[in-house]
Amino acid sequence: MRTFFWWAGMGSLTTLAVLMVQGGVRDLLYDSHPTGSAEALLSFSLTILGGGMLAGCLALIMIRLR
């Protein structure tokens, strides 16, 4: 489980870095629609969580294959 959490954290940070490079954080912070900001934050969070889960699961699969 420690391996999963390590790689899930690294995947989340990598996903966050990619989103920051693409300008996703700027769009999230300076959104002109006040009602859509909660929806944008949820989408942003789910993308980061998904990247972490993908990295964690791939790490466990690679350990099993080894």
The first five atom37 places (N, CA, C, CB, O) and aatype in JSON, in Angstrom:
{
  "aatype": [12, 1, 16, 13, 13, 17, 17, 0, 7, 12, 7, 15, 10, 16, 16, 10, 0, 19, 10, 12, 19, 5, 7, 7, 19, 1, 3, 10, 10, 18, 3, 15, 8, 14, 16, 7, 15, 0, 6, 0, 10, 10, 15, 13, 15, 10, 16, 9, 10, 7, 7, 7, 12, 10, 0, 7, 4, 10, 0, 10, 9, 12, 9, 1, 10, 1],
  "atom_mask": [
    [1, 1, 1, 1, 1],
    [1, 1, 1, 1, 1],
    [1, 1, 1, 1, 1],
    [1, 1, 1, 1, 1],
    [1, 1, 1, 1, 1],
    [1, 1, 1, 1, 1],
    [1, 1, 1, 1, 1],
    [1, 1, 1, 1, 1],
    [1, 1, 1, 0, 1],
    [1, 1, 1, 1, 1],
    [1, 1, 1, 0, 1],
    [1, 1, 1, 1, 1],
    [1, 1, 1, 1, 1],
    [1, 1, 1, 1, 1],
    [1, 1, 1, 1, 1],
    [1, 1, 1, 1, 1],
    [1, 1, 1, 1, 1],
    [1, 1, 1, 1, 1],
    [1, 1, 1, 1, 1],
    [1, 1, 1, 1, 1],
    [1, 1, 1, 1, 1],
    [1, 1, 1, 1, 1],
    [1, 1, 1, 0, 1],
    [1, 1, 1, 0, 1],
    [1, 1, 1, 1, 1],
    [1, 1, 1, 1, 1],
    [1, 1, 1, 1, 1],
    [1, 1, 1, 1, 1],
    [1, 1, 1, 1, 1],
    [1, 1, 1, 1, 1],
    [1, 1, 1, 1, 1],
    [1, 1, 1, 1, 1],
    [1, 1, 1, 1, 1],
    [1, 1, 1, 1, 1],
    [1, 1, 1, 1, 1],
    [1, 1, 1, 0, 1],
    [1, 1, 1, 1, 1],
    [1, 1, 1, 1, 1],
    [1, 1, 1, 1, 1],
    [1, 1, 1, 1, 1],
    [1, 1, 1, 1, 1],
    [1, 1, 1, 1, 1],
    [1, 1, 1, 1, 1],
    [1, 1, 1, 1, 1],
    [1, 1, 1, 1, 1],
    [1, 1, 1, 1, 1],
    [1, 1, 1, 1, 1],
    [1, 1, 1, 1, 1],
    [1, 1, 1, 1, 1],
    [1, 1, 1, 0, 1],
    [1, 1, 1, 0, 1],
    [1, 1, 1, 0, 1],
    [1, 1, 1, 1, 1],
    [1, 1, 1, 1, 1],
    [1, 1, 1, 1, 1],
    [1, 1, 1, 0, 1],
    [1, 1, 1, 1, 1],
    [1, 1, 1, 1, 1],
    [1, 1, 1, 1, 1],
    [1, 1, 1, 1, 1],
    [1, 1, 1, 1, 1],
    [1, 1, 1, 1, 1],
    [1, 1, 1, 1, 1],
    [1, 1, 1, 1, 1],
    [1, 1, 1, 1, 1],
    [1, 1, 1, 1, 1]
  ],
  "atom_positions": [
    [[0.82, -1.2, 0.0], [0.0, 0.0, 0.0], [0.86, 1.26, 0.0], [-0.93, 0.0, 1.2], [0.47, 2.3, -0.55]],
    [[2.03, 1.17, 0.61], [2.89, 2.35, 0.65], [3.33, 2.74, -0.75], [4.12, 2.08, 1.53], [3.44, 3.93, -1.06]],
    [[3.57, 1.75, -1.6], [3.95, 2.03, -2.99], [2.82, 2.72, -3.73], [4.34, 0.74, -3.71], [3.05, 3.67, -4.48]],
    [[1.6, 2.24, -3.5], [0.45, 2.85, -4.17], [0.32, 4.32, -3.78], [-0.84, 2.09, -3.82], [0.14, 5.17, -4.64]],
    [[0.39, 4.61, -2.48], [0.23, 5.99, -2.04], [1.36, 6.88, -2.52], [0.15, 6.05, -0.53], [1.14, 8.05, -2.84]],
    [[2.58, 6.35, -2.58], [3.71, 7.13, -3.09], [3.47, 7.52, -4.55], [5.02, 6.33, -2.95], [3.59, 8.68, -4.92]],
    [[3.12, 6.53, -5.37], [2.93, 6.81, -6.79], [1.65, 7.58, -7.06], [2.92, 5.53, -7.57], [1.58, 8.34, -8.03]],
    [[0.65, 7.41, -6.22], [-0.57, 8.21, -6.36], [-0.26, 9.68, -6.08], [-1.68, 7.69, -5.41], [-0.77, 10.57, -6.76]],
    [[0.56, 9.93, -5.07], [0.97, 11.3, -4.78], [1.8, 11.9, -5.9], [0.0, 0.0, 0.0], [1.61, 13.06, -6.27]],
    [[2.72, 11.12, -6.43], [3.54, 11.61, -7.54], [2.69, 11.85, -8.79], [4.67, 10.61, -7.85], [2.92, 12.82, -9.52]],
    [[1.73, 10.99, -9.04], [0.84, 11.17, -10.19], [-0.03, 12.41, -10.05], [0.0, 0.0, 0.0], [-0.27, 13.12, -11.02]],
    [[-0.49, 12.65, -8.82], [-1.3, 13.85, -8.58], [-0.48, 15.12, -8.78], [-1.87, 13.82, -7.15], [-0.95, 16.08, -9.38]],
    [[0.74, 15.11, -8.28], [1.59, 16.29, -8.46], [1.96, 16.51, -9.93], [2.86, 16.14, -7.62], [2.03, 17.65, -10.39]],
    [[2.19, 15.43, -10.65], [2.5, 15.55, -12.06], [1.3, 16.08, -12.84], [2.94, 14.21, -12.63], [1.45, 16.93, -13.72]],
    [[0.12, 15.58, -12.51], [-1.1, 16.07, -13.16], [-1.32, 17.54, -12.85], [-2.32, 15.25, -12.71], [-1.69, 18.31, -13.74]],
    [[-1.1, 17.94, -11.61], [-1.22, 19.35, -11.24], [-0.24, 20.2, -12.01], [-1.0, 19.53, -9.73], [-0.58, 21.29, -12.47]],
    [[1.0, 19.71, -12.17], [2.01, 20.46, -12.92], [1.61, 20.63, -14.38], [3.37, 19.77, -12.83], [1.78, 21.7, -14.95]],
    [[1.07, 19.57, -14.98], [0.64, 19.65, -16.38], [-0.51, 20.63, -16.52], [0.22, 18.26, -16.91], [-0.53, 21.42, -17.46]],
    [[-1.46, 20.6, -15.59], [-2.57, 21.54, -15.64], [-2.11, 22.98, -15.46], [-3.6, 21.19, -14.58], [-2.64, 23.89, -16.09]],
    [[-1.12, 23.19, -14.61], [-0.6, 24.54, -14.41], [0.1, 25.04, -15.67], [0.37, 24.56, -13.22], [-0.03, 26.22, -16.02]],
    [[0.84, 24.16, -16.34], [1.52, 24.55, -17.57], [0.51, 24.9, -18.65], [2.45, 23.44, -18.05], [0.73, 25.83, -19.43]],
    [[-0.58, 24.18, -18.7], [-1.6, 24.42, -19.72], [-2.48, 25.63, -19.4], [-2.46, 23.2, -19.88], [-3.3, 26.02, -20.22]],
    [[-2.32, 26.21, -18.23], [-3.1, 27.38, -17.88], [-4.41, 27.08, -17.18], [0.0, 0.0, 0.0], [-5.26, 27.96, -17.06]],
    [[-4.58, 25.86, -16.7], [-5.82, 25.49, -16.04], [-6.03, 26.21, -14.71], [0.0, 0.0, 0.0], [-7.16, 26.53, -14.36]],
    [[-4.96, 26.47, -13.99], [-5.08, 27.16, -12.71], [-5.49, 28.6, -12.93], [-3.77, 27.09, -11.92], [-6.31, 29.14, -12.19]],
    [[-4.93, 29.22, -13.94], [-5.3, 30.61, -14.25], [-6.77, 30.69, -14.62], [-4.43, 31.17, -15.39], [-7.48, 31.58, -14.16]],
    [[-7.23, 29.77, -15.44], [-8.64, 29.76, -15.82], [-9.53, 29.51, -14.61], [-8.9, 28.7, -16.88], [-10.62, 30.07, -14.51]],
    [[-9.08, 28.67, -13.69], [-9.86, 28.36, -12.5], [-9.94, 29.56, -11.56], [-9.27, 27.15, -11.77], [-11.0, 29.86, -11.03]],
    [[-8.81, 30.24, -11.36], [-8.77, 31.36, -10.41], [-9.46, 32.6, -10.94], [-7.34, 31.69, -10.06], [-10.09, 33.33, -10.17]],
    [[-9.35, 32.85, -12.23], [-9.89, 34.08, -12.79], [-11.12, 33.84, -13.65], [-8.83, 34.77, -13.61], [-11.34, 34.53, -14.64]],
    [[-11.92, 32.86, -13.25], [-13.14, 32.54, -13.99], [-14.15, 33.67, -13.81], [-13.73, 31.2, -13.5], [-14.34, 34.16, -12.7]],
    [[-14.78, 34.09, -14.89], [-15.71, 35.21, -14.83], [-17.12, 34.78, -14.45], [-15.74, 35.93, -16.16], [-17.97, 35.62, -14.18]],
    [[-17.38, 33.48, -14.43], [-18.71, 32.99, -14.08], [-18.74, 32.55, -12.62], [-19.13, 31.82, -15.02], [-18.15, 31.52, -12.29]],
    [[-19.41, 33.29, -11.73], [-19.39, 32.93, -10.31], [-20.12, 31.62, -10.03], [-20.0, 34.03, -9.49], [-19.78, 30.92, -9.08]],
    [[-21.12, 31.27, -10.83], [-21.85, 30.03, -10.57], [-21.09, 28.8, -11.04], [-23.21, 30.07, -11.23], [-21.29, 27.71, -10.51]],
    [[-20.23, 28.96, -12.02], [-19.49, 27.84, -12.57], [-18.19, 27.55, -11.86], [0.0, 0.0, 0.0], [-17.51, 26.58, -12.19]],
    [[-17.81, 28.36, -10.88], [-16.52, 28.17, -10.24], [-16.49, 26.89, -9.4], [-16.2, 29.36, -9.37], [-15.46, 26.22, -9.35]],
    [[-17.6, 26.54, -8.75], [-17.64, 25.3, -7.98], [-17.54, 24.1, -8.91], [-18.92, 25.22, -7.12], [-16.9, 23.11, -8.59]],
    [[-18.18, 24.21, -10.05], [-18.12, 23.12, -11.03], [-16.71, 23.0, -11.6], [-19.14, 23.36, -12.16], [-16.22, 21.89, -11.8]],
    [[-16.06, 24.12, -11.85], [-14.7, 24.1, -12.38], [-13.74, 23.53, -11.33], [-14.26, 25.53, -12.8], [-12.83, 22.78, -11.68]],
    [[-13.93, 23.88, -10.07], [-13.08, 23.35, -9.0], [-13.25, 21.85, -8.86], [-13.4, 24.05, -7.67], [-12.28, 21.13, -8.64]],
    [[-14.49, 21.37, -8.97], [-14.74, 19.93, -8.89], [-14.08, 19.21, -10.05], [-16.24, 19.66, -8.87], [-13.48, 18.16, -9.86]],
    [[-14.2, 19.75, -11.24], [-13.58, 19.15, -12.41], [-12.06, 19.13, -12.28], [-14.0, 19.9, -13.68], [-11.41, 18.14, -12.62]],
    [[-11.5, 20.22, -11.79], [-10.06, 20.34, -11.59], [-9.58, 19.3, -10.57], [-9.68, 21.77, -11.12], [-8.57, 18.64, -10.77]],
    [[-10.32, 19.16, -9.46], [-9.95, 18.22, -8.41], [-10.06, 16.77, -8.89], [-10.83, 18.42, -7.19], [-9.21, 15.94, -8.58]],
    [[-11.11, 16.48, -9.64], [-11.27, 15.12, -10.14], [-10.19, 14.75, -11.15], [-12.64, 14.96, -10.78], [-9.78, 13.59, -11.21]],
    [[-9.73, 15.71, -11.92], [-8.65, 15.45, -12.87], [-7.36, 15.12, -12.12], [-8.43, 16.66, -13.79], [-6.64, 14.2, -12.51]],
    [[-7.07, 15.87, -11.07], [-5.87, 15.61, -10.27], [-5.97, 14.26, -9.57], [-5.65, 16.73, -9.23], [-5.01, 13.49, -9.56]],
    [[-7.12, 13.96, -9.0], [-7.33, 12.68, -8.33], [-7.22, 11.53, -9.33], [-8.7, 12.65, -7.64], [-6.64, 10.49, -9.02]],
    [[-7.77, 11.7, -10.51], [-7.69, 10.67, -11.54], [-6.26, 10.4, -11.97], [0.0, 0.0, 0.0], [-5.89, 9.25, -12.2]],
    [[-5.47, 11.44, -12.09], [-4.05, 11.26, -12.44], [-3.31, 10.49, -11.36], [0.0, 0.0, 0.0], [-2.46, 9.65, -11.65]],
    [[-3.62, 10.79, -10.12], [-2.99, 10.06, -9.01], [-3.4, 8.6, -8.97], [0.0, 0.0, 0.0], [-2.57, 7.72, -8.76]],
    [[-4.69, 8.35, -9.16], [-5.17, 6.97, -9.16], [-4.57, 6.17, -10.31], [-6.71, 6.94, -9.24], [-4.22, 5.0, -10.15]],
    [[-4.45, 6.8, -11.47], [-3.85, 6.13, -12.62], [-2.41, 5.74, -12.33], [-3.92, 7.03, -13.87], [-2.0, 4.61, -12.59]],
    [[-1.64, 6.66, -11.79], [-0.23, 6.37, -11.48], [-0.11, 5.3, -10.41], [0.49, 7.65, -11.03], [0.74, 4.41, -10.51]],
    [[-0.95, 5.36, -9.38], [-0.9, 4.35, -8.32], [-1.25, 2.97, -8.82], [0.0, 0.0, 0.0], [-0.59, 2.0, -8.48]],
    [[-2.29, 2.88, -9.63], [-2.7, 1.58, -10.17], [-1.66, 1.02, -11.13], [-4.04, 1.7, -10.88], [-1.39, -0.18, -11.12]],
    [[-1.08, 1.87, -11.96], [-0.03, 1.4, -12.86], [1.19, 0.91, -12.1], [0.38, 2.52, -13.82], [1.82, -0.06, -12.51]],
    [[1.52, 1.55, -10.98], [2.64, 1.11, -10.17], [2.36, -0.28, -9.6], [2.93, 2.12, -9.04], [3.25, -1.14, -9.59]],
    [[1.15, -0.51, -9.12], [0.82, -1.83, -8.58], [0.83, -2.9, -9.66], [-0.55, -1.8, -7.91], [1.27, -4.02, -9.41]],
    [[0.37, -2.57, -10.85], [0.39, -3.53, -11.96], [1.82, -3.86, -12.34], [-0.37, -2.97, -13.18], [2.15, -5.02, -12.58]],
    [[2.69, -2.84, -12.4], [4.08, -3.09, -12.76], [4.79, -3.95, -11.7], [4.82, -1.77, -12.94], [5.65, -4.76, -12.05]],
    [[4.45, -3.77, -10.44], [5.05, -4.59, -9.38], [4.6, -6.03, -9.54], [4.67, -4.06, -7.96], [5.4, -6.95, -9.36]],
    [[3.33, -6.24, -9.87], [2.82, -7.62, -10.06], [3.49, -8.29, -11.26], [1.29, -7.61, -10.25], [3.76, -9.49, -11.22]],
    [[3.75, -7.53, -12.31], [4.35, -8.11, -13.5], [5.83, -8.45, -13.29], [4.21, -7.14, -14.67], [6.37, -9.34, -13.95]],
    [[6.46, -7.76, -12.39], [7.88, -7.99, -12.14], [8.0, -9.28, -11.41], [8.53, -6.84, -11.34], [9.1, -9.71, -11.08]]
  ]
}
